[in-house]
Amino acid sequence: MAIVMKRFLYFLLGTITALIVSLIFGCILFRFFTGMNPFEGNAFMIHSSVSSRAFSIGSIPNIGLFYLFLNKNNYDSARGVIFSFILIGFYVIFS
């Protein structure tokens, strides 16, 4: 049972880390594209077409995170990074 929980925690670590990296780079790109602060006045949610583009382009550094986890032989975290790509894809499609 402990092995399953450990694998799940590594999967969760990869997913959360990848989503945070995508959010940070997405906010940087949103600021670059629009010139607005993404957290001021809910601008990130109001301009959803720009935010979904920035968030999807902001997920490109996750490729490096994926290979980092693979080189460390942490395959469960690498699977979490792949799952975060799927979550970001759903966000882009439905926003």
C-alpha positions, 0 to 999 in steps of 0.5 A: 500500500505504501508503494502505491501512495508513494507513486501517487504522490510523485505523480501529484508532484509532477502534475502540480509542478508542471501546472505551476511552471505553466502558470508562471510562464503564462502570466509572464507571456500574458504581461508581455502580450497585453501589457496588463498585470494578469492579477489586477482586476481579474484580467487573466479571466476576463481576456480568456482568449489571450490567457488560454494562448499564453497558458498553452505557450507557457507550457513549453518549459514543461518539456524540460521538466519532463526530461528532468524527471526522466533523467532522474528516473522518476517516471511517475512525476514524468507521467504527472507532467504529461497529465498536466499537458492534458489538463492544459489542453482541456483549459484551452479547448473550453475557455 
